[in-house]
Amino acid sequence: MKLRYTCKDATAHILASQDQVLPWHARLLLSLHLRICAACPRLVAQMALLRRAMRGLRL
């Protein structure tokens, strides 16, 4: 396990969580990072918005 958890790591986990359930340690690290970072929670919100928009499309 890495000692430093960066925004780059968080972004990878945020994107991966769209397709799969993350392991408990990745969820824990991501949760802790989201509490202290100003930018990464915005990415989570943007991904949720995109997910809702895609559900609204009727192709």
KEROTOR-741800 format. One record per residue (C-alpha): residue in one letter; x negated, y, z negated. Coordinates in steps of 0.2 Angstrom, whole numbers, padded with zeros to 4 digits, always signed. Each point is the difference from the previous one (the first is absolute). Last residue first. Layout:
AXYZ...
END
This chain:
L+0155+0032+0138R+0010+0008-0014L-0011+0011-0010G+0005+0003-0018R-0011-0014-0007M-0015+0008+0009A+0004+0017-0009R+0001-0009-0017R-0017-0008+0002L-0007+0017+0006L+0006+0008-0015A-0007-0013-0011M-0017+0001+0008Q+0000+0019-0002A+0004-0002-0019V-0014-0013-0002L-0012+0012+0009R+0006+0014-0011P-0004-0011-0015C-0018-0001+0007A-0004+0018+0001A+0001+0006-0018C-0009-0014-0008I+0000-0004-0019R+0016-0010-0002L-0001-0008+0018H-0017-0007-0005L+0007-0009-0015S+0014-0008+0011L-0012-0005+0014L-0012-0008-0013L+0014-0010-0008R+0008-0005+0017A-0017-0006+0006H-0003-0010-0016W+0018-0008+0001P-0003-0006+0018L+0009+0011+0013V+0017-0006+0008Q-0001+0001+0018D+0004+0010+0016Q+0003+0018-0007S-0012-0004-0015A-0014-0001+0013L+0002+0019+0004I+0000+0005-0018H-0015-0012-0004A-0010+0007+0015T+0004+0018-0006A-0005-0004-0018D-0017-0006+0006K-0003+0015+0010C+0006+0011-0014T-0014-0008-0010Y+0000-0013-0014R-0018-0001-0007L-0004-0016-0011K+0004-0012+0014M+0006-0017-0004
END
